[in-house]
Structures are given as C-alpha cells and as structure tokens.
C-alpha cells in the first residue's frame, strides 16, 4: 500500500490533475485508495482510451517516484508504481451521477472495512 497518508494521497491527486490538464483529460471524480485509484474521466473522441490511461499512469508514476525514490524500492511491480493492468468501462446506460456516487462510496466502504478473521 502506497497512499497510506493524506499527504501522499493529496500529492497523487495533484499530480494526476496536472497530468490530466496537460493531456486534454477531464477528471470528473477521483478517489485515491491506499493501493489503487478510482477515476471518472472524460476526454476528446480523438484520444484513444489506452493513450489516456498511459498518459495518466506513466507520467504520474514518473513524477511521484521522482519525489519519493524510497517508494520505488518497495513496490511490487519491479520498481514501478502502477501494475500494467487497469479496468476501464464506458458509462453506457449508467448516469454520471451513479458512477460518481459509486466512486464516493468506495472511499467510505474501504476505509471502514472490518479486518478479516485472523488478521493482525
């Protein structure tokens, strides 16, 4: 888990916002979890979805790890901040408000989970 403090979480939010601004990506909603991020983004139809994700993940990792070289040594992905995988879905028949609520609820749900039986 990397984003374990509010300072680190807020730093990643600021980095992602800057990367988005630089790449014509609008972050509609974002929650930084300890080990992953939920985002609702929009971008011009001329931009391929994979290139939007590549820009966000690649540049944010570069900036964050420049600021925190000690974290690079402790990551699971061979010194990389993000795993190579991601999940992306179009809104489809869901409203933007439903997705925003889902993202909001993730922060509440994951921070209030009870430990599994036998967990230390």
N, C-alpha and C positions, 0 to 999 in steps of 0.2 A: 504494500500500500504506500502510495507516494504522497497524495494530497491529504495528509493527516492533520494539518493545522489550517486555520482560517487564513493565515498569511500566505501559505503555499497555494491554497485553493483560489484566493483572490488574485494572486500573481498569475496563475494559469488562466483565469478568466480574462484578465487584462491582455495577456499575450494572445489568446485566441481572438479577442475582439480586434486587436491591431492587425493580426494576420487576415481576418475576415475583411476588415476595411481596405486593406491593401489588395485584396483579390476579388472585389465586387461580390462579396458574400454577406448576406444579412443574417445575423444571429437573432432569431425571433425569441428563443428561450434557451437557457443553458443552466445546467446544474452540474457542478464538479463533485463527484463522489470520491471516496478515498482511493479507489483503484480504476475508475473509468469515468466517462463524461457522457451525459445525455444532452443532445442539442437538437433544436428545431431550427433549420437553416433554410434560406431561400437564395437563389442565385439566378442569373440570366439563363435563358434556354440555350444560349450559345456555349455555355460552360458545361462540360461533361461532369456528371456526378463524381466519377472517380477522381477527376482532377481537382474538384473542390475539396474532397477528403484528403487527397495527397497534399494539397497546399496547407490545410489546417493541421494535419498531423505532422508533416515534415518540418514546416517552419516553426511550429510551436515547440516541438521537441528540441530543435537546434537551439532556440533562444533559451528555453528553460534549462537545458543541460549546460549551456554556457554559464548561466547564473549559478548552477548547482552541480559542479563536477562530482561532488561526493555522491550524489544520487545515481549518476551514471554507473558507478561501480557496484551498486546494489540492485540493479534492475535484472529481471528475469530474461529479458529479450536480448541477450548478448550485448548489453550496454545501451540498448535503445529504450526510449521512454515508452513508446506505444507498441503493442503487438501488431503484427502485419494485418490482422483481420479487423473487420468492422461490420456493423449492421446498419443498413440504410433502407428506408421504405418511403414511398410516396404517401402523401396524405390520403389519396384516394377518396373514399366516401366519408372519411373522418373529418370533422371540422378542426380548424386550427386550435380552437379553444379546448377541445377534447385532448389534443396532443399536449398543449401547454399544461393542462391540469395533470396529465399523466407524469410529465417531467417534474412538476412541482411535488407531486405525491411521492416520487422516488426518493427525494431528499428526506422527507418525513419518514417514509417506510424504512429505508436503510439505516437511518441514524437511530431508530427506535426498535430495531430488531433485538429480540432476546437471544442470548448466547445459546448455541446448541447444547443439548445434554452432554455433559462430559467435557465441555470446552473449558479451557483455563482462563 
